[in-house]
Each structure stands twice: as C-alpha cells, then as structure tokens.
Amino acid sequence: MGKQLSRSAVRVYGALSALGNQNGNLLESLLPFFDPILRQYNGQKLDPDAVAAAIRETYRWNFNTDLVETFIPYLVRQGWILPDIQGVKDTSYTIQITDNGSLDASAQTVEADLRRIATLFKEFSETLSPLTALPRGVEEFEDILVEWLLYVEAFSEKSIDFKEGFKADASGRLRHVVEVPNTTFLRDEEKFLCARFVKHAIETDPSSAEVLARIAAIGLLTEVVQDFVKPVTSVDKTDLIVYLDAPVAMELLGLSGKLARENTAPVVAELIRIGASVRIFGQSLDEIKNSLQAVLKNPRPTGPTAQALLRKEVIREFVVEASRNPARLLEALGVRVAHRTREQTPSDHKYFTKDDWKDLFSKLSYSENPTAREHDTDIATFVIRQRHGKTDRDIFKSQVLVLTRNGLLAQIMRRVHGQINGTADQSVPPIVHRRVLATALWLRTGMGASDLNIPKRMLLATCEHVLAIRPGVVEAVKRLTDALGDSDRSHQLDLLISQDRSVQALMDKTLGVSNVVTEENLASLWQEMLHPHLEEERRKGSDAVNQAKEEGKKRLDKAHQQIKLINKERGDETASAASKLAAAHEEDRDAVIALCGDVEATLRQKRNIRIAFGLLIGLLFSLPLLLDSASLSVKLISFLIGWVSAYLSATGGKFFSTSTDETTAFKALNLMANRRRMLRKLEQFDVSWAKDKFVVASVPALPSGKKLDLFGPA
C-alpha cells in the first residue's frame, strides 16, 4: 500500500504544481487526485462504483459513487473521460488519459525530489541514533514520510469507533485508556521520527520545505473531499459566527508556543477580515483558567503551555495573567466573550433537548475529565440551538460553528449532526476541525495560497504537537532512577527534565516510546540528556573567548581610529600653524624690509650731506682764484687740493668718503632695529648689503652651526 500511495502522491504533487493560481473552484483543485486512479482503468468504460472504491482504498476517503458523478463534468472538461454519445445527458463515458501511466517530466522531477528528501531523512534518522529499530532502505523512509505528510492530522470515520478499557502502565498501575483506530499504518515512533525530520527540514532547508509543504497541501485537500465538497466558489464576505474552543484560544494567545500561534493567528485574522464574528464561550474561558492554573501549580507539568515555558516562548508572568483574566487578552485580539447556560432561551431547547445533551455526553467518553466532557457537550449544544435547525453545505454560510483542534470531537459531532438531521448529507456540523476551516480559507479566500504558508504553518504546529513531551517516557526514566536509591540523582533528573533541550534529547533517543527505556540503556540516556548542557557550556566558553577577542579587536580598532584622529588633528594643527607661521613670516619680512628702507634713507641722506660738504670744500678752496693778492702758485695749489678733496669725498676716497661700507650699514641697521625693538625679527632673515641698499632673503636665516650662532654668547 505504501508504494502505491507514494506513487499516487508523485502524480498528485506534479498536477498540483500550480495550486493556488486557479479560479477558486475546489472541484477543479481536486482533479489531480483522480489522475493515478483513472490511469488504472485507462481505455475502459467509466465505472463510478469501481472508481469510488479505488479512491477509498488509495486515499482512505469517505468517497461514494455520488461524489464521482459530481466530478464527471470536470473530468470531461479536463479531457480525461469522453462521452460515448455527444449531447446526451445520461450517456456512458470512456476513460482516455494519455501517456498510459508513465510519469511525465514533471512527475519524474517530483519523484527525484522525493527520493532526495527520503535520502536526507534516512541520514537524519541515523544521525539521531534512536534506540528503536528503523526502516532499512530509502524507499521505506520515502513511504512513511509521504504517508505521514498526507495523514498527519487526519481523522476518519473509523476514529469514532474508539475503544475504552483499563491497561497497566509501566509501574503496574491500572489506567483508563482510550484506543483510537489509527488513520495510518505508521507506528508511534515512525510518526515521531517524521515530525522530527520535517521540523528540521522546514527550518534549515528551504527547497525541501517547499516539497514537504506541497505534499502536505495534498493532505489538506483530502479534508475537502471527505467533508464539504460543495460549494466550490471563492468567498470574500461572510456573516459566520465562529466560537473558539479553549485550546484554539490558548494557541491564539501564544500560550501553546510560537509555532502554534503562527498557525492559528492567521486563520482568526482572515475570518475577521472577511466579516466573520469570532467569539468564545464563558465555559471555554473557565477551561483556559483551569488548564493554566494546573500548569502553574504542577512541579512537573506537561502539555503545550509547559513546553512553551521550557522553550521560553512564553513568560510565566503572562501565563499567570492569562490564568486570571483571559477574556481581556482575547478581546484585545478581536475575540468577544459570550456567556450562555443550558437553561437559557427555553424556546431553543427543541433543537437540542436535555436527552440529546445526555446522549452526546455519553458519546464523549474518550475524555477522562468529566469537566472537559461537560464543556465539549455544552458548547456543541449552544451552537446547535443557535442554528435553529438550519444547515448548509457551505462552511461560510453555516451561521455558527465551533473551531476545535480535537479531531475526534469533530468526527463525533459530524456523526451526531447527521443523526439529528436524519440524513447522512454533507452539511457542516456544529464543530469543525481547525484544519478543515483553514483549508477552506486557504482555497476559497486566497489566504497564502500562492506561497503555501498555510501548509507550512500547519506542518510546523503539528510537528511540535507530535514532538511534545511524552509523560510515559519521563516516568519510565524517573522510575528506573528512583530504583537506584540515589536522591541526588533523582534531584538531578528533575532539573534535567525542566530543561527543554534535555527532554528533547530524551525524546529523540526513545522516539517518544516509553517501553524502550531499560536499565541497560539508562546510563546512555542520562549522558544524552546531559550532552546538550555540556555542549552549551562548551559553546558558552567558546562564545566568551570569541567575545573577548571581538571586544579586544574593537578596542584595538578604536585605538587605531583615535590615533588616526589624533594624527589628523595634529596634521591639521601643523598645517594651521605653518600657515600662521608663514603669514607671520611675511609680516616680519615686510617689517624688516621697511626697516631696511628707513636705514637706507638715513644712509642716503648722510651720503648726500657728505657730497654737499665735499662740494663746499671744493668751492672754498677755489676762492683764492678770485683774489688778486694771491700768487698763481698758491691759487693752483689751493684749487687742486680743494677739488681733489671734493672728488675723493664724492667718490668714496680716503678723505671724507661719502660711500657707506657694509659694517657701517649693518651698524646703522642694528641701531635702528634696537630702537624699534625689532632685533628678533631682523635676526630671522638673512640680510646682505649691496653698496647702497639692503637685500632681505625670503627664507628665514638658519644657524651656521657655529657655537655662537647656535647658542648665542656665553
């Protein structure tokens, strides 16, 4: 059966490659399921009875001949069956599907994808190293994975025929047990292994996640076939009233973990978007309070909220607040509270009498808790009475319903609903499974249809549910540990099972099966439970070293940046100082040039005086020429002496020289500089004397290297 199911899944998967891009017609979306069935009868006359039987055998659906006949117009339009007489309504049909059963290129690609994922599944399982026996070949892994994906959360009519009894647990105590017929042929450990791999694949491998989600989408469509085939049109508005069962409301609040909330919140949001009224009964609020208070009081709690606390996906303070007043938190999310009692509105009692209530209460015997049974019976009673006997096949026109995650309750209510109406029609029962409503929203309102978000979220939430802590496994380890008589060991076990990673390691090794825990493997299980903490300590140590290195690198980088900043500031300061120094240098040079000009003017004035003095001497010595009393020789000698003296004074000769030598010039320069307090400025420049003027160098004067120049006079 498994191989046939896997091959059918390949066919359906390939045909569903464009799922979500159609016109919202559900029957057309379901046509791919007929492909592998009709190929078995290709070329033969269409026999609705045989096709319905083959569908029931392959997919385990509640499929009958009437449903096959409903699909005939769509099969004709698809070209898979041909009418023997055209234009006649009640004619027979012949099955004509091309390719006669061989896989096309698309299906071959799908088959290769499944084989690749099955290989990864096998490797993952071997790495997990569970204590239970595993399938050997890749094909076996492929078969159990496909079967789990298709029927991961499905409930059939067989599920209603549960059996009650008493069975001894591992400690020998008798416990009340309810045996629900299995929807699949998979063992519990195989389901656990599938959930563990699928969760890992979705979180780490996007390509595999897409394939897994699409196969899960096939499973979602099976719900449509089994329950509400009609109507098939899309919907964008509804006046539906939806009451949330307590566990669904807890998921919406995030009390059951992150994945559960991500699975439920979009469904509620979409209902509100299309106009539905989302409510919760007061009895469900009481159930929420009781459940949360039990978790808070139990030193070793189990269940979704306990695991969410372990994973730190919800804080204890929020759980405490929700246990006191969940109504306020739900109202903030758009969920209104409705308070009703069984005695309320006597005129509605005819639609569901007290005897009906008692009969339904007796049918819900799968629940050991009488309060829980009473709650489920009450909310079903309220909805049936609110409907006033009216039913509809369209889930969005069914007036009012309860949304639950309890598949067994949904199936029982479906049968009770048929008995009340005296018919086995396919109208919507008063309580429906969340999976069914989510699928209807997915296919008929376009909520995430194109990106398969709904199947992915459902898969993850279901994986988390399957991987939940199994109290039986923990109790088995606890019993064997207590038998050792080591109180410290028992206390250590209590600490370990309060840690999510330790419990997950225990579940991984046992695959959630309690009877594999023995005295022989107890020590190994202890090591596996301790291993995550040892690895955590190693990781923390490594992280601390890496963090120290990173912080050291950051400090070093910061120091380098500061050095660069300081160097830049120094460079800027140096440039600014150089600019200021150059400006000051130019100012000093201009002052020195002006000083030299003044000294040159003074020296020039003195030279002119001397020249004038020389001329005066010449003229004075020339006066004897004008005197008649002087002898000629005296006149000549006087004349020569006068003009020679005048010439020598004017040309820089020995007598009264009018030219200024370098020593005299610099002496005059220093004297004037001293009077004007400009000696320091003068000392900065190299000044030379060029006969009658000073030359000031543009570059400041440098020390000559002599001691006097370098250090000044001692």
Stockholm file with secondary structure:
# STOCKHOLM 1.0

chainA/1-714         MGKQLSRSAVRVYGALSALGNQNGNLLESLLPFFDPILRQYNGQKLDPDAVAAAIRETYRWNFNTDLVETFIPYLVRQGWILPDIQGVKDTSYTIQITDNGSLDASAQTVEADLRRIATLFKEFSETLSPLTALPRGVEEFEDILVEWLLYVEAFSEKSIDFKEGFKADASGRLRHVVEVPNTTFLRDEEKFLCARFVKHAIETDPSSAEVLARIAAIGLLTEVVQDFVKPVTSVDKTDLIVYLDAPVAMELLGLSGKLARENTAPVVAELIRIGASVRIFGQSLDEIKNSLQAVLKNPRPTGPTAQALLRKEVIREFVVEASRNPARLLEALGVRVAHRTREQTPSDHKYFTKDDWKDLFSKLSYSENPTAREHDTDIATFVIRQRHGKTDRDIFKSQVLVLTRNGLLAQIMRRVHGQINGTADQSVPPIVHRRVLATALWLRTGMGASDLNIPKRMLLATCEHVLAIRPGVVEAVKRLTDALGDSDRSHQLDLLISQDRSVQALMDKTLGVSNVVTEENLASLWQEMLHPHLEEERRKGSDAVNQAKEEGKKRLDKAHQQIKLINKERGDETASAASKLAAAHEEDRDAVIALCGDVEATLRQKRNIRIAFGLLIGLLFSLPLLLDSASLSVKLISFLIGWVSAYLSATGGKFFSTSTDETTAFKALNLMANRRRMLRKLEQFDVSWAKDKFVVASVPALPSGKKLDLFGPA
#=GR chainA/1-714 SS CHHHHHHHHHHHHHHGGGTTSSCSCHHHHHGGGHHHHHGGGTTSBCCHHHHHHHHHHHHCCCCCHHHHHHHHHHHHHHTSEEESSTTCTTCCEEECCGGGGCCCHHHHHHHHHHHHHHHHHHHHHHHHCCSSCCCCSHHHHHHHHHHHHHSTTCCCGGGGSCEEEEEECTTSCEEEEEECCCSSSCCHHHHHHHHHHHHHHHHHCHHHHHHHHHHHHHHHHHHHHHSCCCCCSCCSCCCCEEEECHHHHHHHTTTTCHHHHHHHHHHHHHHHHTTCEEEEEHHHHHHHHHHHHHHHHCSSCCSHHHHHHHTTSSCHHHHHHHHHCHHHHHHTTTCEEECCCTTSCGGGGGGSCHHHHHHHHHHTTTCSCHHHHHHHHHHHHHHHHHHTTCCCSSGGGSSEEEEESCHHHHHHHHHHHHHHHTSCCCCCCSEEEHHHHHHHHHHHSCTTTTTTHHHHHHHHHHHHHHTSCCHHHHHHHHHHHHHTTCHHHHHHHHHHTTSHHHHHHHHHHHTTCGGGCCHHHHHHHHHHHHHHHHHHHHHHHHHHHHHHHHHHHHHHHHHHHHHHHHHHHHHHHHHHHHHHHHHHHHHHHHHHHHHHHHHHHHHHHHHHHHHHHHHHHHHHHHGGGGCSSSCHHHHHHHHHHHHHHHHHHHHTCSSSCCSCCHHHHHHHHHHHHHHTTCHHHHHTEEEEEETTEEEEEEEECCCCSSHHHHHCCC
#=GC SS_cons         CHHHHHHHHHHHHHHGGGTTSSCSCHHHHHGGGHHHHHGGGTTSBCCHHHHHHHHHHHHCCCCCHHHHHHHHHHHHHHTSEEESSTTCTTCCEEECCGGGGCCCHHHHHHHHHHHHHHHHHHHHHHHHCCSSCCCCSHHHHHHHHHHHHHSTTCCCGGGGSCEEEEEECTTSCEEEEEECCCSSSCCHHHHHHHHHHHHHHHHHCHHHHHHHHHHHHHHHHHHHHHSCCCCCSCCSCCCCEEEECHHHHHHHTTTTCHHHHHHHHHHHHHHHHTTCEEEEEHHHHHHHHHHHHHHHHCSSCCSHHHHHHHTTSSCHHHHHHHHHCHHHHHHTTTCEEECCCTTSCGGGGGGSCHHHHHHHHHHTTTCSCHHHHHHHHHHHHHHHHHHTTCCCSSGGGSSEEEEESCHHHHHHHHHHHHHHHTSCCCCCCSEEEHHHHHHHHHHHSCTTTTTTHHHHHHHHHHHHHHTSCCHHHHHHHHHHHHHTTCHHHHHHHHHHTTSHHHHHHHHHHHTTCGGGCCHHHHHHHHHHHHHHHHHHHHHHHHHHHHHHHHHHHHHHHHHHHHHHHHHHHHHHHHHHHHHHHHHHHHHHHHHHHHHHHHHHHHHHHHHHHHHHHHHHHHHHHHGGGGCSSSCHHHHHHHHHHHHHHHHHHHHTCSSSCCSCCHHHHHHHHHHHHHHTTCHHHHHTEEEEEETTEEEEEEEECCCCSSHHHHHCCC
//
